[in-house]
Each structure stands twice: as structure tokens, then as C-alpha cells.
Amino acid sequence: MPAKQNNAQNTDTNHLIQIRRDKLRELQEAGKDPFQITKYDVTHHSREIRENYDALENQTVSIAGRMMSKRVMGKASFCNVQDKFGGIQCYVSRDALGEEPYREFKKMDIGDIVGVKGYVFRTKTGEISVHATELTLLSKSLKPLPEKFHGLQDTDIRYRQRYTDLIMNPEVRETFIKRSQIIKEIRTFLDGRGFMEVETPILVDNAGGAAARPFVTHYNALNEDKKLRISLELYLKRLIVGGLERVYEIGRVFRNEGLDTRHNPEFTLMELYQAYTDYYGMMELTESMFRYVAAKVCGSAVLSYNGTQIDLSKPFRRITMIDAVREYSGVDFNEIHTDEEAKAAAKKHHVEFEERHKRGDIINLFFDEFCEEKMIQPTFVMDHPIEISPLTKKKPDDPSLVERFELYINGWEMCNAYSELNDPIDQRERFAAEEERFASGDEEANHTDEDFLNALDIGMPPTGGIGYGIDRLVMLLTDSAAIRDVLLFPTLKTLGK
């Protein structure tokens, strides 16, 4: 925007703000300060009035919300009041309200929060409305809302001022209402299967359970550095050792990584652990839960995402990682047995790797390069290399692989599941290998957790475990393009830095 135009716009805005502040001062001097009002008795919301019109016609209701439009026409006017369920028209007349209250109404601004008491009726044009008999200014808006015809389109402003985004864009409000419903239905599903919801520490000594760099902070009272958790896994497994058998947690985790359409450094993860089952049990649970939640929240297990139909109603496909790599790249790692052969294949197919990488790492790099984005319909990718799965049971018939799967939908990893490693001797060896990876430059490697090893020494039953990215599931079920669209307050760079 040219500097002159921008300066003129700022001048106009400042003038409008001053007018609103002058109106507030007049109200305060008249003893009618809206900020002194502490409550308002709301009896109905807009949707309830529309859906129950026959029962509410000519009945008195009290509504409250933000005034989004106003048409003053002499002795009678209309305004639209928006509450959490949408807007409803209010008819405001001098005869019904009184001369002084009507004069005060005419001075109100778009964006003011008002309470309206009146009776429900239908206008000559058929619109369900409230005929105001009392109107109360509950809060004065001191800044104008974005111009209504163009709305709030600037994505950076939308994310930084989510409150304004929620006011101006009803579809955004619907996304976050649906997000809440998704989490509610997940809890309902798991509660129905006998799971117990728990809470575990966020500030930890050892941020393990995932391949990610942690955020580090300092705890002054103990004069110790602590980390923000990157996973929920190691504490939840301790509870399985303690005999709780079926546990889950929905909570924020923190990974010191980049920002893109599917990644935010602070995001919502759900992990659950079930004793006496394996990764096949986790497949059944996941497939059933996704189908259940979609049907409850979206009305169907067949979805549309960005114009592509995603069918959750059919059995999810199952394929091993090695078979997927062979299908999409033509390289069969069943015929590649050494690290040197794997690196030669990577060079031939232009797959970048580091010298520290082993055969299993390179299988995973091939999957990332050739397969991931092809997994549009729900697909369980199974049996990962042991090198990338330090907390997972080996496959009895092939110890180079583990009993692990990831679910892919729309090319996204939606969850990650294991037959959990419960052998403390094997786990100590895996931790030692992770320490070697860290020493060789892998900042995302796990560190040895002695207390967790002690828990495994006490004894953990055979267990299936899984972690779900809740934000990606919300993206899928709300047809949202980016993770920032499903986080009320996404991470943004501080202005001016």
C-alpha cells in the first residue's frame, strides 16, 4: 500500500477511535458506564430461537451478543446481533423502547456488545427476529471492526488477532467448534473401551519418546535445566507398569523444529497404551475410532478434503514399508542386505543421506522420497526398520524390523504405533545405540532414561501403544489447508524481529 494511502487510512481509523472514546466518556459522565455492568441474564441463543420458532413465537426472550450491522430508519430500526451460534435480526422501535433508550441505541456502534430483551416474531419478509422491548449496552467497542464487505482476509492479521477472525469469519468459528467436538468424541470412544484419561509432566529431565529436538528452559528453584516434553510415551508406559492397563492423554507437546502447513512447534498429541495387545490391536482401534469420530462430527465416514474424496468407511489398506518402497520406487530392499549396498542404491536414485545412516535409515529415506505423498486413501504402513524405532518390539521372524505402523491419509502421517518394547535388556541396548547416534551428530536421538529402565525391570506386560497428531486429524475433518487454521493461537514470529 502506498505510504500516502496508508497514512490517510491510519488518520481515518484514529478519528473513528476518538469518536468512540468520546461516546464512552459521555456515557460515563451520564452515569451509564457499560463497563460497570457485571452480568446479563441470557435466556436464549440465536440458533435456538430459529430452530424452535413455533414454540417461541410471541414469547419473551433475552439474547446477548455483538452488534454486526445497524439500519436506522427514523422511528424504527433494525440491527443484527451475533452470538456464538450466529446472528439474529432485532427490530428496535422508539415506541417499544422509549424515546431516550432509542436515542441511545442510535448512538451505538457496530462492534458494541448488547443485551436485547423482547418477543419473537417474523417480519413481513419472513425473517425470524426479536422485537426489542429493552436494549442494554453491555460493552463499548473502542475500535472499529474490519469493513464488512471485504471482511478480514489478511492471513497474518487473522492468526495474530484470532479474536477478530472469529468475529468476522463464521467458518473459522465453525472450525473450532468442530475441533472441540472431535476431541469430545475421541474421549467418548476411548471411555467406551475402558480407557482412563491421565496427565503427565510437561517439564521433564529427559525429553524422550520421539525423534525431535526439545526446547530447553531453566528451573530457578532447583537451579536445573529442564526440557519441554516432545512426547507422552515414557510416562504413560510407567502407568502400564503400575497396572492401569488402558491409559491415554491428550496434551500439548513441544518440538524445536520448523514451521510449515503441517508443523507447529507447539501442537496437540494424543497417546494411548493398552496392555495385553499389540500393533494389530492398535490398527483395529485406530480404524474404528477414525470411522466413529468422522461419522459423529461430519455425519459420514466418507469425506472431501480439498476436492479429493477420502473414504474412511472401507477397511484401511495395509502394506509393509519395504513393499511400499518397492511399489513406488522400484527398489527392493529385500535384495539389499548391507549398509554399503543401501548407500549405493540411494546414490543411484538421488536420495540424500548422511554417512552415519544405516540400511534401515535409508529405507525410511526412500519411503519419505517416493511413497509418503502417494498415500491418499487410509493406509497402514507396517514393519519399520529397527534403526528408526528405538522403543519398539522386534519382529520375531526378522529382527531387522519392528512391529510398528504409521497411518497415512492424504499423504500425511496421522499416527504412529508400536508393539511396545518391554524387554529392559534390549531397551538398554537401544538407548546405547541412540546415545551413539547423538554423539555422531543426530540431535533428535533419544537419551537413556534410567528411571524408565527401572520401570521395565519391574515388569511391563505386552502392550500396544500409539500417538495421534490431533491437529492433523482436525485439518482432515474440517477440510482445513494448514495447521495454523486449526490452532486458535499458532506460533508466529514476533513482529519487529
C-alpha positions in Angstrom: 0.0 0.0 0.0 1.4 3.4 -0.9 2.7 5.5 2.1 0.2 8.3 1.5 -2.8 6.0 1.3 -1.6 4.1 4.4 -1.2 7.4 6.4 -4.7 8.5 5.3 -6.2 5.2 6.4 -4.4 5.4 9.8 -5.7 9.0 10.2 -9.3 7.9 9.4 -9.0 5.0 11.9 -7.6 7.2 14.6 -10.5 9.6 14.1 -13.1 6.8 14.4 -11.4 5.5 17.6 -11.5 9.0 19.1 -15.3 9.3 18.3 -15.9 6.0 20.1 -13.9 7.1 23.1 -15.8 10.4 23.2 -19.1 8.4 23.2 -17.8 6.3 26.1 -16.8 9.4 28.1 -20.3 10.8 27.6 -21.9 7.6 28.9 -19.6 7.6 31.9 -20.3 11.2 32.7 -24.0 10.4 32.5 -23.6 7.5 35.0 -24.1 4.9 32.3 -20.7 3.3 32.0 -21.2 0.0 30.2 -18.0 -1.4 31.8 -19.7 -1.2 35.2 -22.3 -3.9 34.2 -21.2 -7.2 35.6 -23.8 -9.7 34.2 -26.8 -10.1 31.8 -29.3 -12.9 32.0 -29.3 -14.7 28.6 -32.3 -17.0 28.2 -31.8 -18.0 24.5 -29.3 -18.0 21.7 -29.9 -17.3 18.0 -29.9 -20.9 16.8 -32.3 -21.9 19.5 -34.8 -19.2 18.5 -34.6 -20.1 14.8 -34.9 -23.9 15.4 -37.8 -23.5 17.9 -39.7 -20.6 16.3 -43.2 -22.2 16.6 -42.8 -22.7 20.3 -41.2 -19.3 20.9 -43.4 -17.1 18.7 -44.6 -14.1 20.7 -42.6 -15.4 23.7 -40.2 -13.1 25.6 -36.5 -13.9 25.2 -33.3 -12.3 26.3 -30.3 -12.5 23.9 -26.8 -11.0 24.0 -24.0 -10.6 21.5 -22.1 -8.3 19.3 -23.9 -5.8 17.0 -22.7 -6.6 13.5 -25.0 -4.3 11.5 -27.5 -1.5 12.1 -30.1 0.3 9.9 -31.6 3.4 11.4 -34.9 4.4 9.7 -36.4 7.2 11.7 -38.7 5.9 14.5 -37.8 2.2 13.8 -34.5 0.5 13.1 -33.0 -3.0 12.6 -29.8 -4.4 13.9 -28.1 -7.8 13.7 -26.8 -9.3 16.9 -24.2 -12.1 16.7 -23.8 -14.7 19.4 -21.7 -17.9 19.4 -24.3 -19.7 17.2 -24.6 -17.0 14.5 -26.7 -13.8 14.1 -30.3 -12.9 14.6 -32.2 -9.7 13.5 -33.6 -7.4 16.1 -36.3 -4.8 15.4 -35.8 -1.7 17.5 -38.5 1.0 17.6 -38.9 4.2 19.6 -42.5 3.3 20.6 -41.5 -0.1 22.1 -38.1 1.1 23.6 -38.9 4.6 24.7 -37.6 7.9 23.4 -34.4 8.2 25.5 -33.3 4.5 25.1 -34.0 4.7 21.4 -31.8 7.8 21.1 -29.0 5.9 23.0 -29.4 3.0 20.6 -28.9 5.2 17.6 -25.5 6.3 19.1 -24.3 2.7 19.4 -21.6 1.5 17.1 -21.0 -1.7 15.1 -19.0 -4.0 17.3 -20.7 -2.9 20.6 -21.9 -5.8 22.7 -25.6 -5.5 23.6 -28.3 -7.4 25.5 -31.7 -7.4 23.9 -35.0 -8.4 25.6 -38.1 -8.7 23.5 -40.6 -11.1 21.9 -40.0 -13.4 19.0 -41.8 -12.7 15.7 -41.5 -13.0 12.0 -41.2 -9.9 9.8 -43.2 -9.2 6.6 -40.3 -10.7 4.6 -40.4 -13.8 6.7 -37.3 -13.3 8.7 -37.3 -14.6 12.3 -36.5 -11.7 14.6 -36.6 -10.3 18.1 -38.9 -7.2 18.7 -36.8 -5.3 21.3 -38.6 -4.0 24.4 -35.3 -3.4 26.3 -31.8 -2.9 24.9 -28.7 -2.7 27.1 -25.2 -1.6 26.1 -23.0 -4.2 27.9 -19.6 -3.3 26.5 -18.3 -0.5 24.3 -16.2 -1.4 21.3 -13.4 1.2 21.1 -12.0 0.1 17.7 -13.9 -0.4 14.5 -14.2 -3.9 13.1 -12.9 -4.6 9.6 -15.1 -3.3 6.8 -17.9 -5.8 6.4 -17.9 -6.3 2.7 -14.2 -7.2 2.4 -14.0 -8.9 5.9 -10.7 -10.0 7.4 -8.6 -11.6 4.7 -5.0 -10.9 5.6 -3.8 -14.3 7.0 -1.1 -12.8 9.2 -3.6 -10.5 10.9 -6.2 -13.3 11.2 -3.7 -15.5 13.1 -2.3 -12.7 15.3 -5.8 -11.3 16.0 -7.8 -14.6 16.2 -10.5 -12.8 18.2 -11.2 -10.5 15.3 -11.0 -13.5 12.9 -13.7 -15.4 14.9 -15.9 -12.3 14.9 -15.7 -11.7 11.1 -15.4 -15.2 9.6 -18.2 -17.6 10.7 -16.5 -20.5 9.0 -13.5 -20.1 11.3 -15.7 -20.2 14.3 -17.3 -23.4 12.9 -13.8 -25.0 12.5 -13.0 -24.5 16.2 -16.4 -25.7 17.3 -15.9 -28.8 15.3 -12.4 -29.2 16.8 -13.9 -29.3 20.2 -16.5 -31.9 19.1 -13.7 -34.1 17.6 -11.9 -34.2 20.9 -15.1 -34.8 22.8 -16.0 -37.8 20.5 -12.5 -39.2 20.8 -12.9 -39.2 24.6 -16.3 -40.8 24.3 -14.9 -43.6 22.1 -12.0 -44.3 24.4 -14.1 -44.1 27.5 -16.4 -46.7 25.9 -13.4 -49.0 25.6 -12.4 -48.7 29.2 -9.5 -46.2 28.8 -8.6 -43.9 31.6 -7.5 -40.3 30.9 -4.4 -39.2 32.8 -2.0 -36.2 33.0 1.8 -36.5 32.9 4.6 -33.9 33.3 5.4 -31.2 30.7 8.7 -30.1 32.3 11.0 -33.1 32.2 14.6 -34.1 32.7 14.7 -36.3 29.7 12.6 -35.4 26.7 12.3 -38.9 25.1 9.8 -41.0 23.2 10.2 -39.3 19.8 12.9 -38.2 17.3 12.8 -34.4 17.8 14.9 -31.6 19.3 13.4 -30.3 22.6 13.1 -26.8 23.9 15.3 -26.2 27.0 14.4 -24.0 29.9 15.9 -23.3 33.4 14.1 -24.0 36.6 15.3 -21.4 39.0 14.0 -23.0 42.2 16.1 -26.1 41.6 18.8 -24.4 39.6 18.4 -27.1 36.9 17.8 -27.1 33.2 14.6 -28.8 32.2 13.1 -29.7 28.8 9.6 -29.3 27.5 8.3 -32.7 26.6 8.4 -33.9 23.0 6.2 -37.0 23.6 3.9 -38.5 26.2 5.3 -42.0 25.9 7.7 -42.8 28.6 5.5 -41.6 31.5 2.4 -43.4 30.1 4.3 -46.6 29.9 5.3 -46.2 33.6 1.5 -46.3 34.3 1.1 -49.5 32.3 3.9 -50.9 34.6 1.8 -49.7 37.5 -1.1 -51.8 36.4 -3.5 -49.2 35.0 -3.7 -51.3 31.7 -5.5 -48.7 29.5 -4.5 -45.1 29.6 -4.4 -42.1 27.3 -3.5 -38.4 27.5 -4.4 -35.5 25.2 -1.9 -32.7 25.7 0.5 -30.2 24.2 4.0 -31.3 23.3 6.8 -29.1 22.1 9.4 -29.8 19.3 12.1 -27.3 18.3 11.5 -27.6 14.6 10.4 -25.5 11.6 7.0 -24.1 10.7 5.0 -25.2 7.7 1.5 -26.1 6.7 1.6 -29.3 8.8 4.0 -28.4 11.6 3.8 -26.1 14.5 6.4 -26.3 17.3 3.6 -26.5 19.9 0.9 -29.0 19.0 -1.7 -31.4 20.4 -0.7 -35.0 20.7 -2.8 -37.9 22.0 -1.1 -41.1 23.1 -2.7 -44.2 24.4 -1.4 -47.5 25.7 -3.2 -50.8 26.1 -1.8 -53.8 28.0 -2.1 -57.3 26.5 -2.4 -56.3 22.9 0.0 -55.5 20.0 0.2 -53.2 17.0 -2.6 -55.2 15.2 -4.8 -54.3 18.2 -3.8 -50.6 17.6 -4.8 -50.9 13.9 -8.3 -52.1 14.8 -8.7 -49.4 17.4 -7.5 -46.6 15.1 -9.6 -47.7 12.2 -12.7 -47.9 14.4 -12.0 -44.6 16.1 -11.4 -42.6 13.0 -14.6 -44.0 11.4 -16.6 -43.3 14.6 -15.4 -39.7 15.0 -15.9 -38.8 11.3 -19.5 -40.2 11.4 -20.3 -38.3 14.6 -18.7 -35.0 13.7 -19.1 -34.9 9.9 -22.2 -37.1 9.5 -20.3 -39.5 7.3 -17.1 -41.6 7.1 -16.7 -40.5 3.5 -15.0 -37.1 3.5 -14.0 -34.5 1.0 -10.6 -32.9 1.5 -9.6 -30.1 -0.9 -11.8 -31.7 -3.6 -10.5 -35.3 -3.0 -12.8 -37.9 -1.6 -11.3 -39.7 1.4 -13.1 -43.0 2.3 -12.8 -44.0 6.0 -15.7 -46.4 5.7 -13.8 -49.1 3.9 -11.1 -51.3 5.5 -7.8 -49.4 5.6 -5.1 -50.7 3.3 -2.1 -52.5 5.0 1.4 -52.6 3.4 4.9 -53.0 4.7 7.4 -50.2 4.4 9.7 -52.3 2.2 6.8 -53.3 -0.1 5.7 -49.7 -0.3 9.2 -48.6 -1.3 9.4 -51.4 -3.9 5.9 -50.4 -5.3 6.6 -46.7 -5.7 10.4 -46.6 -6.3 11.2 -49.9 -7.9 13.9 -50.6 -5.3 13.6 -53.9 -3.4 15.4 -53.7 -0.1 14.7 -57.4 0.5 17.6 -57.8 -2.0 19.8 -55.1 -0.3 21.4 -56.5 2.8 24.3 -54.2 3.8 24.7 -50.5 4.6 27.1 -50.1 1.7 24.5 -51.6 -0.8 21.8 -49.3 0.7 24.0 -46.2 0.2 24.8 -47.2 -3.3 21.1 -47.5 -4.1 20.5 -44.1 -2.5 23.2 -42.5 -4.7 21.7 -44.2 -7.8 18.2 -42.8 -7.1 19.4 -39.4 -5.9 18.2 -39.9 -2.3 20.3 -37.7 0.0 21.7 -39.4 3.1 24.4 -38.9 5.8 27.4 -41.2 6.2 26.2 -42.2 9.7 23.0 -43.6 8.1 22.5 -47.4 8.1 20.4 -49.6 5.8 17.2 -49.0 7.9 17.7 -45.3 7.9 17.9 -45.3 4.1 14.8 -47.5 3.7 13.0 -44.7 5.6 14.6 -42.0 3.4 13.3 -43.9 0.3 9.8 -44.0 1.8 9.9 -40.3 2.5 11.1 -39.5 -1.0 8.9 -41.9 -3.1 5.9 -43.1 -1.1 4.5 -40.7 1.5 2.7 -38.3 -0.8 1.1 -41.2 -2.7 -0.7 -42.5 0.4 -4.0 -40.6 -0.2 -6.6 -43.2 1.0 -6.1 -44.6 4.5 -3.1 -46.8 4.6 -1.3 -48.6 7.4 2.4 -48.7 6.6 3.9 -51.5 8.7 7.1 -53.1 9.8 9.7 -50.4 10.0 13.5 -50.8 10.2 14.8 -51.2 13.8 17.2 -48.3 13.3 14.4 -45.8 13.3 12.3 -47.4 16.1 14.2 -47.5 19.4 11.2 -48.2 21.6 9.5 -51.0 19.5 9.5 -54.8 19.7 11.4 -56.7 17.0 9.5 -58.9 14.6 10.2 -62.5 15.8 10.8 -63.7 12.2 13.0 -60.7 11.2 14.9 -58.9 13.9 16.0 -56.1 11.5 12.3 -54.9 11.5 10.0 -54.0 14.3 6.2 -54.3 14.9 5.3 -50.7 14.1 2.9 -48.9 11.8 2.1 -45.4 10.7 -1.3 -44.4 9.3 -1.2 -42.2 6.2 -4.2 -40.3 4.9 -4.0 -37.6 2.2 -0.2 -38.1 2.2 0.1 -37.1 5.9 1.3 -39.2 8.7 -1.7 -39.4 11.1 -0.4 -41.6 13.8 2.5 -43.8 14.8 2.0 -47.1 16.7 4.1 -49.9 18.2 4.0 -53.3 19.8 5.9 -51.7 22.7 9.3 -52.9 23.7 9.1 -54.3 27.2 12.5 -56.1 27.4 14.6 -54.0 29.7 17.9 -55.5 28.5 17.0 -54.9 24.8 15.8 -51.4 25.7 19.1 -50.5 27.4 20.9 -51.6 24.2 18.6 -49.5 22.1 19.3 -46.5 24.3 23.0 -47.1 24.0 22.6 -47.1 20.2 20.7 -43.8 20.4 23.5 -42.3 22.5 25.9 -43.2 19.8 23.6 -41.5 17.2 23.6 -38.4 19.3 27.3 -38.4 19.6 27.7 -38.7 15.9 25.6 -35.6 15.3 21.9 -36.7 15.5 20.4 -34.0 17.7 17.0 -35.8 17.6 18.3 -39.1 19.1 16.8 -40.3 22.4 18.8 -40.4 25.6 19.0 -43.1 28.2 16.2 -42.9 30.8 17.3 -44.8 33.9 14.0 -44.5 35.7 12.1 -45.8 32.7 14.6 -48.7 32.5 13.9 -49.3 36.2 10.2 -49.5 35.5 10.8 -52.0 32.8 12.9 -54.1 35.2 9.9 -54.2 37.5 8.0 -55.6 34.5 5.7 -54.3 31.8 3.1 -56.6 30.2 2.9 -56.9 26.4 1.5 -53.6 25.3 0.2 -51.8 22.2 0.8 -48.0 22.0 0.0 -45.3 19.6 0.4 -41.5 19.2 -2.0 -39.3 17.2 -1.5 -35.8 15.8 -4.8 -34.3 16.8 -4.2 -31.1 14.7 -3.8 -33.1 11.5 -7.0 -35.1 12.3 -8.8 -31.8 12.8 -7.4 -30.5 9.5 -8.7 -33.6 7.7 -12.2 -33.5 9.2 -12.6 -29.7 8.7 -11.1 -29.5 5.2 -8.5 -27.0 6.5 -5.5 -26.2 4.4 -2.9 -25.5 7.1 -2.3 -26.4 10.7 -2.5 -22.7 11.6 -6.1 -22.8 10.6 -7.0 -25.3 13.3 -4.8 -23.8 16.1 -6.5 -20.9 17.8 -3.2 -19.2 18.5 -0.5 -20.6 16.2 3.2 -19.9 16.7 4.2 -16.7 14.8 7.4 -14.7 14.6 7.3 -11.7 16.9 6.6 -8.5 15.0 9.7 -6.3 14.5 12.2 -9.2 15.0 
